[in-house]
Amino acid sequence: MTASPSVKMHEIDKFVLWPVFAAALTTATVVASGASFFMLALLAVFAIPLFFATVFSLPFFIVHVLKRQWRRAISFGLLPASVAATIVVPQTLGSSLLHLGQWARFQANLPSYELEIAKLPNNGKRFATFAWDGFAGSTTLLIYDESDELLKPFYEMNEAGRDIIRECTITPYRDHYYWCNIK
């Protein structure tokens, strides 16, 4: 798209990238917080500058909508929209992003989990636990149970399975992997 000589360069409707990058950084930080508590602390550090960036970009969004500069309006509207979505529906958006973060961490570490499991004797009953995270008295473990002992009714489980069920809440994840949330 070329502009006529009477149109100045600053009047051409273009995307503005800094609000898009800030919105992407916000989303990426929330996703990464599902993978580690440290990233959640980073989100807290970014919260104040993000608030000011959102307040700063909102008037620009309105101005560009009034001028009918739709690309710039979209660019400046992404940041307030992502922040508003996080504030208005934190459980829906936040839990979805945290699940995405957990999935990404699981996929990244899956080769090391499989390597540890491969070291165990292959008798059809391999069982391994992996430390996942912990904060404020709550700990999460990732459990690999090849025999799916954790899915059996309590009275049919072996002693190790009963001990785990007494200590934590088990949630099936995928294949033979389970989440164990220790209370």
Buried (B, 14 or more C-beta within 10 A) or exposed (E): EEEEEEEEEEEEBEEBEEBBEBBBBBBBBBBBBBBBEEBBEBBEEBEEEBEEBBEEBBEBBEEBBEEEBEEBBBBBBBBBBBBEBBEEEEEEBBEBBBEBBBBBBBEEBEEEBEEBBEEEEEEEEBBBBBEBBEEEEEBBBBBBBBBEBBBEEEEEBEEEBBEBBEBBEBEEBEEBBBBBBEE
